[in-house]
Amino acid sequence: MSDEYDKPTAEDGKMSEENFEYKLTAVVLVYNGLPYLRKCLESLVNQTLDGLEILLINDVSTDDSLSVCREFERDYDNVRVIDKEINEGLATNANLGIELAKGEYVILVDNDDIIPLDAYEKLYTKAKENDADISVGKANFIVGNVQQEMNYNDKTGWEEEKVINDINEFPLLFHDAFYWNKIMRREMLMKHNIRLPIGMIYADRLFSHTAYIHAKKISIIPDCVYLWRRHETSLSMKREKIENYINRLDSYDMNLEDIIDHYPDYIKIILRRILLPIYGMLNDKEFEDIIFNRVNNFFERASKNVENIYENNSEDIDSIYLYLIKNQKRDELKRLLELKLSEENKVVNENGKTYWKLPLFRDESVNIPDELFELHFLKSQFVNIGEIISTDEKIIFNNIQIPKYFPLEEGYIVLKGKTSPYEVFEDNILYYGFEKIEDGENLYKAEVPIEDLAMYELYDVFIKSKHEDRVANDFRVKKGTIEKIDNGNKNIKLVYTTTNNLVVTAEKLNNEFEIDCDGEMLRLLVPKGKELLRIPKIYLVNEFTSERTYMKLNEEKTAFELKWKFFLDKGSTYSFYMVSFNDKGMMRDRKKLNPAFVKKFKKISLKGDGKDIEVYKTKKDIRIKTK
């Protein structure tokens, strides 16, 4: 190893609080992360928590990652680089980071992700306030340039802070097997020798779950503390995917016998996680054999020690899948997997219970118990929305019909904004309560004031429901739920994504920008006194060469700026463009900046970079012309 380093010397990692050099050590696992590494490190060095150590472990990167790491090490006193001489993989490096950490708490970070700027302060504050060995928060995805909420299996458990003294008090936390959204007391990790197993793809699961079991107290907060960049990958069941799945099963086998008697809910949760890729068996006989042999073996071992093994309040269909696997009903399982479950909305109501009337319900050839078909929470396919109307003042969700067999206690339309990567996702969630429609049976409406929406934003639309005797739930509003949409507001659009989810796009930018120029620079001033949660990209296109030049938002976030000398050619014409939303609720390029977005615009004539410049407006766009 090429860097000098000192390990903490206290026995078993135990130190008094005043002896810790740092409150928290963030161990960044660096390997060929150049495209996103800088953004990751910027989000770390700008954390609001004082007393943060940033330990960068470079695992013999072949790109220029080490140079970026060294740059941050030079510029920041709390950044330390370990440049390894031998590539040994993620688990070995993570374990090394735990050994070398000088903080009271430790957290692991992947080099292409982003940490919200106040995340570590929130986690550390709650850990100390509650004397917790682990402090954990939520994570969200970044896909491309868009942030997406992670689907937590327990919809209600993350809505408020909680402190647990034993994982059995909140076993659904086992669904969270990631290492990067939780800080852990280093003393606990050292005392119980909790490390990532070497050579295992799903090492984080065993690491996190072992820590949960040994933690004397766990603090849970509802805030987003990590943004996980998900890269586009094929969904097909390739050979390497089968090997990954076998590796996952191996990780579950490793500690099954140690915990099966003490954590029965853990086993139920693991069984559900094992089923996540089950659709792959439809097109792959090898994967099908793994399901009906290896998974069935795991199930048989677990069911001997766990009562009510089929009991499940997180996803109704999983219990039926497990029953068919246990009874070796291959064709019947394939029949259910081929269904489009989002369109299956038939039910049977008997004795105060509601059963999902799927194929195989009360089919004597398979004899699946009725209770495995019982619905525990409301699903989107059982709800109908008569119409959604957008006007200049509000968005109206009208004639929302909730089935009478799910008596409603509270209902909400929820808009979840996809804020910029450094913002915390929860800061842009809007709730609008249902109002009962007097003359309609189980009919409701909800209204969203347009003034509540951000100026430039993309919102996912959910229904949140609470019931008297059922599990609370929130779910995406989908195309099949809605009878009619009337987009009457030109700046607010309700559209469907490629997966038929409803989204709201907001571009309330009329008369919000101003153009300002001098002999050196072009400026597009952003709205004063108003926050753009999502910052649009603004750029100029040469109409003759199609060359694109992006304007840069200044540090004060008051204007997009571009010096004339960086793009201006003599005898050329340029048009302003911005990144906008398309009719599938996605960001798109090459939409000309609407002249209505610029207020009080008058033609500008000046000299810049030795050229005569005119900035003028047409009916469709704003242009720059040089002579």
C-alpha positions in Angstrom: 0.0 0.0 0.0 1.5 3.3 -1.1 0.1 5.6 1.6 1.2 5.8 5.2 -1.7 5.2 7.6 -2.3 4.7 11.3 -5.0 2.5 12.7 -6.8 3.6 15.9 -5.1 1.9 18.8 -7.8 1.6 21.4 -8.6 -2.0 22.4 -11.5 -3.4 20.3 -12.1 0.1 18.9 -13.5 1.3 22.2 -12.8 4.9 23.1 -14.3 7.6 25.2 -16.2 10.2 23.2 -13.6 12.9 23.8 -10.9 10.7 22.3 -12.5 10.5 18.9 -10.8 12.6 16.4 -14.0 12.8 14.3 -17.7 12.4 14.9 -18.2 10.4 11.7 -15.9 8.7 9.0 -17.3 8.4 5.5 -15.4 5.6 3.7 -15.7 6.2 0.0 -15.0 3.1 -2.1 -13.3 4.4 -5.2 -12.8 2.3 -8.4 -13.0 3.9 -11.9 -15.6 6.4 -10.7 -14.4 9.3 -12.8 -17.7 10.3 -14.5 -19.5 10.9 -11.1 -16.7 11.0 -8.5 -16.4 14.7 -8.3 -20.1 15.2 -7.7 -19.9 12.6 -5.0 -17.0 14.2 -3.2 -18.5 17.7 -3.5 -21.6 16.5 -1.7 -19.3 15.1 1.1 -17.0 18.1 1.6 -20.1 20.4 1.8 -21.8 18.4 4.5 -23.3 20.5 7.3 -21.9 18.2 10.0 -18.8 19.4 11.7 -16.2 16.7 12.5 -16.5 14.6 9.4 -13.6 12.5 8.2 -13.7 11.5 4.5 -11.6 8.5 3.8 -11.1 7.7 0.1 -9.9 4.2 -0.7 -8.7 3.9 -4.3 -8.7 0.3 -5.4 -6.1 0.6 -8.3 -8.4 2.6 -10.5 -7.4 2.6 -14.2 -9.0 6.0 -15.0 -8.1 9.4 -13.5 -10.0 8.8 -10.2 -6.9 9.0 -8.1 -6.0 12.5 -9.4 -9.5 13.7 -8.3 -9.0 12.1 -4.9 -5.6 13.8 -4.5 -7.1 17.1 -5.5 -9.7 16.9 -2.7 -7.0 15.7 -0.3 -4.9 18.8 -1.0 -7.9 21.2 -0.7 -9.6 19.8 2.4 -7.9 18.9 5.7 -10.5 16.2 6.6 -9.9 14.2 3.4 -7.5 11.3 3.5 -6.6 9.1 0.5 -5.5 5.4 0.7 -4.0 4.4 -2.7 -3.8 0.6 -2.8 -1.2 -1.3 -4.8 -3.4 -4.4 -5.3 -7.0 -4.5 -6.5 -8.9 -6.5 -3.9 -12.6 -5.6 -4.4 -15.3 -3.7 -2.6 -15.7 -5.8 0.6 -11.9 -5.8 1.4 -11.8 -2.1 0.9 -14.9 -1.5 3.0 -13.4 -3.6 5.8 -10.1 -1.7 5.6 -12.0 1.6 5.9 -13.7 0.4 9.0 -10.3 -0.5 10.5 -8.8 2.9 9.6 -11.7 5.1 10.5 -11.0 7.7 13.2 -14.7 8.6 13.7 -17.0 7.5 16.5 -19.4 6.4 13.7 -18.7 5.0 10.3 -20.6 5.0 7.0 -19.7 3.4 3.6 -20.2 5.4 0.3 -20.2 4.3 -3.3 -18.1 6.6 -5.5 -20.9 7.5 -8.0 -23.6 8.5 -5.6 -24.7 11.7 -3.9 -25.3 12.6 -0.2 -27.9 15.4 0.6 -26.0 18.1 2.3 -27.6 17.9 5.7 -27.8 14.0 5.7 -25.0 13.2 8.0 -25.9 16.0 10.5 -29.4 14.5 10.8 -28.1 11.0 11.2 -25.4 11.9 13.7 -27.7 14.1 15.8 -30.3 11.4 16.2 -27.7 8.8 16.9 -26.3 10.9 19.8 -29.7 12.0 21.0 -30.9 8.4 21.3 -27.5 6.8 22.2 -28.1 4.6 19.2 -25.6 2.1 17.7 -27.1 2.6 14.2 -28.9 5.7 12.8 -30.7 5.0 9.5 -32.6 7.1 6.9 -34.2 6.6 3.6 -32.6 6.6 0.2 -33.8 7.6 -3.3 -32.7 6.7 -6.8 -31.1 8.9 -9.4 -31.9 7.6 -12.9 -30.3 9.8 -15.5 -31.0 13.3 -14.2 -34.2 12.4 -12.4 -34.6 11.5 -8.8 -37.1 8.7 -7.9 -38.5 7.6 -4.6 -37.4 4.1 -3.5 -40.3 1.8 -2.9 -40.1 0.8 0.8 -42.1 -2.3 1.6 -43.5 -0.9 4.8 -45.3 2.3 3.6 -46.1 3.6 7.1 -43.0 2.7 9.1 -40.8 5.4 7.6 -43.3 8.3 8.0 -42.1 9.3 11.5 -39.0 9.0 13.7 -38.7 5.9 15.8 -36.2 4.3 18.1 -36.1 0.5 18.6 -34.2 -1.5 21.2 -34.5 -4.7 19.3 -34.9 -5.5 15.6 -37.9 -7.6 16.4 -39.8 -4.4 17.3 -39.6 -3.3 13.7 -38.6 -6.4 11.6 -39.5 -4.7 8.4 -36.2 -2.8 8.7 -34.6 -6.0 7.4 -35.9 -5.0 3.9 -33.2 -2.3 4.1 -30.0 -4.2 3.4 -27.9 -1.3 2.1 -24.8 -0.1 3.9 -24.8 3.5 2.6 -27.9 5.0 4.2 -26.9 4.3 7.8 -24.2 5.3 10.2 -22.9 2.6 12.6 -21.0 3.0 15.8 -17.5 1.8 15.1 -17.1 0.3 18.6 -20.0 -2.1 17.9 -18.5 -3.2 14.5 -15.1 -3.8 16.1 -16.4 -5.6 19.2 -18.6 -8.1 17.2 -16.2 -8.3 14.3 -18.9 -7.2 11.9 -17.5 -7.0 8.4 -18.4 -7.5 4.8 -17.8 -11.1 3.7 -15.1 -11.3 1.0 -16.0 -12.5 -2.5 -19.8 -12.1 -2.2 -21.8 -9.9 -4.4 -24.5 -9.3 -1.8 -22.0 -8.7 1.0 -23.9 -5.6 2.1 -27.0 -7.6 3.1 -25.1 -9.8 5.6 -23.2 -6.9 6.9 -26.3 -4.7 7.5 -28.4 -7.5 8.9 -25.7 -8.7 11.3 -25.3 -5.1 12.6 -29.1 -4.8 13.1 -29.0 -8.0 15.3 -26.1 -6.7 17.5 -27.3 -3.1 17.8 -28.6 -2.3 21.3 -30.5 0.6 19.9 -31.4 1.8 16.3 -32.7 5.3 15.4 -34.8 5.6 12.3 -35.5 8.9 10.6 -37.9 9.6 7.7 -35.5 11.8 5.8 -33.7 11.0 2.6 -30.0 10.7 3.4 -28.6 9.1 0.3 -29.1 9.3 -3.5 -28.3 6.0 -5.2 -27.3 6.3 -8.9 -28.9 3.5 -10.8 -27.3 2.8 -14.2 -29.3 1.5 -17.1 -29.1 -2.3 -17.4 -30.8 -5.0 -19.3 -33.7 -6.7 -17.5 -33.2 -10.0 -19.3 -32.2 -13.1 -17.3 -28.6 -13.5 -18.5 -26.1 -16.0 -17.3 -24.5 -13.5 -14.9 -27.9 -12.7 -13.5 -28.4 -16.3 -12.6 -25.0 -16.4 -10.9 -25.9 -13.2 -9.0 -29.1 -14.9 -7.8 -27.3 -18.0 -6.6 -24.9 -15.6 -4.8 -27.8 -13.9 -3.1 -29.2 -17.3 -2.0 -25.7 -18.2 -0.6 -25.8 -15.0 1.5 -29.1 -15.9 3.0 -27.9 -19.4 3.8 -24.8 -18.2 5.6 -26.6 -17.1 8.8 -29.9 -18.9 8.5 -29.3 -21.4 11.3 -28.0 -18.8 13.7 -31.1 -16.5 13.5 -34.0 -18.8 12.6 -35.2 -19.3 16.2 -34.8 -15.7 17.3 -36.0 -13.6 14.3 -39.0 -15.3 12.7 -40.1 -12.2 10.9 -36.6 -11.9 9.3 -37.2 -15.3 7.6 -40.5 -14.1 6.2 -38.9 -11.0 4.9 -36.0 -12.9 3.3 -38.5 -15.2 1.6 -40.1 -12.2 -0.1 -36.8 -10.8 -1.1 -35.8 -14.1 -2.7 -38.9 -13.9 -4.9 -38.1 -10.4 -6.3 -36.6 -11.7 -9.6 -39.1 -14.6 -10.0 -40.4 -13.4 -13.3 -37.1 -14.5 -14.8 -38.2 -18.1 -14.7 -40.8 -17.6 -17.5 -38.1 -17.6 -20.1 -35.3 -19.6 -18.5 -35.5 -23.3 -17.6 -32.3 -23.1 -15.5 -33.7 -20.3 -13.4 -37.0 -22.2 -13.0 -35.1 -25.2 -11.6 -33.3 -22.9 -9.1 -36.6 -21.6 -7.9 -38.2 -25.0 -7.5 -35.2 -26.7 -6.0 -32.9 -24.2 -4.1 -35.6 -21.8 -3.1 -37.9 -24.6 -2.1 -35.1 -26.1 0.1 -34.7 -22.8 1.8 -38.4 -22.6 2.4 -38.6 -26.1 3.8 -35.8 -25.4 6.3 -37.4 -22.1 7.4 -41.0 -23.4 7.7 -39.9 -26.0 10.3 -39.0 -23.3 12.8 -41.3 -20.4 11.8 -45.0 -20.3 12.6 -47.5 -18.8 10.1 -44.8 -18.9 7.4 -47.3 -17.6 4.8 -48.4 -14.7 6.9 -47.6 -11.5 4.9 -48.9 -8.0 5.0 -46.4 -6.6 2.5 -47.4 -8.2 -0.9 -50.4 -10.5 -1.1 -49.3 -12.4 -4.1 -46.0 -13.6 -2.6 -47.7 -16.1 -0.3 -49.4 -17.8 -3.2 -46.1 -18.0 -5.1 -44.5 -19.7 -2.1 -47.3 -22.2 -1.8 -47.0 -23.2 -5.4 -43.2 -23.5 -5.1 -43.5 -25.7 -2.0 -46.0 -27.9 -3.8 -44.0 -28.1 -7.0 -46.8 -26.5 -9.1 -44.7 -25.2 -12.0 -47.3 -24.7 -14.6 -49.7 -23.0 -12.2 -47.0 -20.6 -11.0 -46.2 -19.7 -14.6 -49.9 -19.1 -15.2 -50.0 -16.5 -12.4 -46.7 -14.9 -13.5 -48.1 -14.3 -17.0 -51.0 -12.3 -15.6 -51.0 -8.5 -15.7 -51.8 -8.1 -12.0 -52.4 -4.4 -12.3 -55.6 -5.2 -14.2 -56.8 -8.0 -12.0 -59.6 -6.3 -10.0 -62.2 -9.0 -9.2 -62.8 -9.8 -5.6 -65.0 -12.0 -3.3 -66.3 -10.5 -0.1 -67.3 -13.0 2.7 -67.6 -12.7 6.4 -65.9 -9.3 6.5 -62.9 -10.4 4.5 -62.0 -9.5 0.9 -60.3 -12.1 -1.3 -58.5 -11.4 -4.6 -60.3 -13.5 -7.2 -57.3 -14.5 -9.2 -57.1 -17.6 -11.4 -56.6 -20.6 -9.1 -58.8 -19.1 -6.3 -60.7 -22.1 -5.0 -59.4 -24.3 -7.8 -59.6 -27.8 -6.4 -56.7 -29.0 -8.5 -54.3 -27.0 -6.4 -56.2 -26.4 -3.1 -54.6 -23.1 -2.2 -56.0 -21.9 1.2 -58.4 -19.0 0.9 -56.4 -16.9 3.4 -53.5 -16.6 0.9 -55.8 -14.6 -1.4 -56.9 -12.2 1.3 -56.3 -8.5 0.5 -54.6 -6.6 3.2 -54.3 -3.2 1.6 -55.8 -1.2 -1.2 -54.3 -1.5 -4.7 -54.5 0.9 -7.6 -56.6 -1.5 -9.8 -59.5 -1.3 -7.2 -59.8 2.5 -7.4 -61.4 4.6 -10.1 -61.0 8.3 -10.8 -63.8 9.7 -13.0 -61.8 12.7 -14.3 -58.9 15.0 -13.6 -59.1 18.6 -14.7 -56.4 21.2 -14.8 -57.5 24.9 -14.8 -55.7 28.2 -14.2 -56.4 27.9 -10.5 -56.3 24.2 -9.5 -56.1 20.6 -10.5 -59.3 18.8 -9.6 -59.4 15.0 -9.0 -63.1 14.3 -9.3 -65.2 11.2 -8.5 -62.5 9.2 -6.8 -64.3 5.9 -6.1 -62.9 3.8 -3.2 -64.5 0.3 -3.0 -66.9 -0.1 -0.1 -65.1 -3.2 1.1 -62.1 -0.9 2.0 -63.8 1.6 4.4 -61.8 4.8 4.1 -60.6 6.6 7.2 -58.4 9.1 5.4 -57.4 9.6 1.8 -55.0 11.9 0.1 -53.7 12.8 -3.4 -49.9 13.1 -3.0 -47.6 14.8 -5.4 -43.9 13.9 -5.0 -41.6 16.3 -6.7 -38.3 15.1 -8.2 -36.1 17.8 -6.9 -32.5 18.5 -7.9 -29.9 16.0 -6.6 -28.6 18.0 -3.7 -32.1 18.7 -2.3 -33.8 16.4 0.2 -36.7 14.6 -1.6 -39.2 15.0 1.3 -39.1 18.8 1.1 -41.2 18.7 -2.1 -44.0 16.4 -1.2 -47.5 17.8 -1.3 -50.6 16.3 0.4 -54.3 17.1 -0.5 -57.0 15.4 1.5 -60.1 13.7 0.1 -63.5 15.4 0.4 -66.6 13.3 0.5 -69.0 13.9 -2.4 -72.4 14.0 -0.7 -74.6 12.4 -3.3 -72.1 9.7 -4.3 -71.5 6.3 -2.7 -67.9 6.0 -1.7 -67.1 9.0 -4.0 -64.5 11.6 -3.1 -62.7 14.6 -4.7 -59.4 16.4 -4.0 -58.1 19.8 -5.3 -54.5 20.9 -5.8 -54.0 24.7 -5.9 -51.8 25.6 -8.9 -50.0 28.2 -6.7 -48.7 25.3 -4.5 -46.7 23.8 -7.4 -43.1 24.7 -8.0 -42.3 26.9 -11.0 -40.5 24.1 -12.9 -40.9 20.6 -11.6 -42.0 17.0 -12.4 -44.3 15.3 -9.9 -45.2 11.6 -9.4 -48.9 11.2 -8.4 -49.9 8.9 -5.6 -53.0 8.0 -3.6 -52.4 7.5 0.1 -55.1 5.6 2.0 -55.8 4.8 5.7 -58.5 2.4 6.7 -60.3 1.4 9.8 -59.3 -2.3 9.7 -56.8 -2.6 6.9 -53.1 -1.8 6.3 -52.4 1.8 5.3 -50.8 2.1 1.8 -49.8 4.5 -0.9 -49.6 3.6 -4.6 -49.0 5.3 -7.9 -52.0 6.5 -9.9 -52.0 4.7 -13.2 -53.6 5.1 -16.6 -56.1 2.3 -16.0 -57.4 4.1 -12.9 -58.5 7.2 -14.7 -61.4 7.7 -17.1 -60.7 11.2 -18.4 -58.0 13.9 -18.3 -58.7 17.5 -19.3 -55.5 19.6 -19.6 -56.9 23.1 -19.6 -53.8 24.8 -18.2 -51.0 25.2 -20.8 -48.3 25.4 -18.1 -49.5 22.4 -16.1 -49.8 19.0 -17.9 -51.0 15.7 -16.7 -49.4 12.9 -18.8 -48.6 9.2 -18.6 -45.1 7.8 -18.5 -44.0 4.9 -20.6 -45.0 2.6 -17.8 -48.5 4.2 -17.6 -47.9 6.1 -14.3 -49.5 9.6 -14.0 -47.2 12.5 -13.6 -47.7 16.3 -13.4 -45.3 18.6 -15.2 -45.1 22.2 -14.1 -43.6 25.0 -16.2 -44.9 28.2 -14.6 -42.3 30.4 -16.1 -44.3 33.1 -18.0 -42.6 36.5 -17.5 -40.1 35.1 -15.0 -36.8 35.5 -16.8 -35.0 38.6 -17.9 -32.2 39.0 -20.5 -29.3 41.3 -19.6 -26.2 41.9 -21.7 -23.0 43.9 -21.7 -19.9 43.9 -23.9 -18.4 40.9 -22.1 -21.3 38.6 -21.2 -24.8 37.3 -21.9 -27.0 36.8 -18.9 -30.4 35.2 -18.4 -31.6 36.3 -15.0 -33.6 33.8 -13.0 -36.8 34.6 -11.0 -36.0 36.7 -7.9 -37.5 35.7 -4.5 -38.7 32.3 -5.9 -37.0 29.0 -5.6 -36.5 26.8 -8.7 -36.3 23.4 -7.0 -35.2 21.9 -10.3 -32.8 24.1 -12.3 -33.5 23.8 -16.1 -30.6 23.6 -18.5 -30.4 26.6 -20.8 -28.2 26.5 -23.9 -27.7 28.2 -27.3 -27.7 26.5 -30.7 -26.0 27.9 -33.8 -28.7 27.7 -36.4 -26.2 27.0 -39.2 -23.8 24.5 -37.6 -26.2 23.1 -34.9 -23.4 23.5 -32.4 -24.7 23.7 -28.8 -23.2 25.9 -26.0 -24.6 25.6 -22.5 -25.0 28.6 -20.2 -23.7 28.2 -16.7 -25.7 29.0 -13.5 -23.6 31.4 -11.4 -22.7 30.6 -7.8 -25.3 33.0 -6.4 -28.0 31.1 -8.5 -29.2 34.5 -9.8 -28.4 34.1 -13.5 -27.3 31.8 -16.3 -24.2 33.3 -17.8 -22.1 32.9 -20.9 -19.2 35.1 -22.2 -19.5 36.1 -25.8 -16.0 35.0 -26.6 -16.8 31.4 -25.8 -19.4 30.8 -28.5 -20.0 33.8 -30.8 -19.1 33.5 -34.5 -19.3 36.4 -36.9 -22.3 36.2 -39.3 -24.2 33.6 -37.3 -27.6 33.2 -35.7 -28.3 31.5 -32.4 -31.5 30.4 -30.7 -32.1 29.9 -26.9 -33.2 26.4 -25.9 -34.1 24.8 -22.6 -34.5 21.3 -21.3 -38.2 20.7 -20.9 -40.7 17.9 -20.2 -42.1 15.7 -23.0 -45.6 14.1 -23.3 -44.3 11.0 -21.5 -43.2 12.9 -18.4 -39.5 12.8 -19.2 -36.9 15.5 -19.6 -36.1 16.3 -23.3 -33.7 18.5 -25.2 -34.2 21.0 -28.0 -37.3 22.9 -27.0 -36.9 26.5 -27.8 -37.1 28.9 -24.9 -40.7 30.3 -25.0 -40.6 34.1 -25.6 -43.5 34.3 -23.0 -41.0 33.2 -20.3 -39.0 36.5 -20.7 -40.6 39.7 -19.4 -40.5 43.2 -20.7 -38.2 42.2 -23.5 -36.9 44.8 -26.0 -34.5 44.3 -28.8 -30.9 44.7 -27.6 -28.1 46.0 -29.9 -24.5 46.2 -28.6 -20.9 45.4 -29.4 -19.2 42.3 -27.8 -16.1 40.4 -28.6 -15.4 42.7 -31.5 -18.8 41.9 -33.2 -22.1 43.7 -33.7 -24.7 41.8 -31.7 -28.5 41.9 -31.8 -30.7 40.0 -29.4 -34.3 40.0 -30.6 -37.6 38.1 -30.3 -39.7 36.3 -32.9 -43.2 34.8 -32.3 -41.6 31.4 -31.5 -38.3 32.0 -29.9 -35.5 34.5 -28.9 -32.5 34.8 -31.1 -29.0 36.3 -31.2 -27.6 37.6 -34.5 -24.0 38.7 -35.3 -22.6 40.8 -38.1 
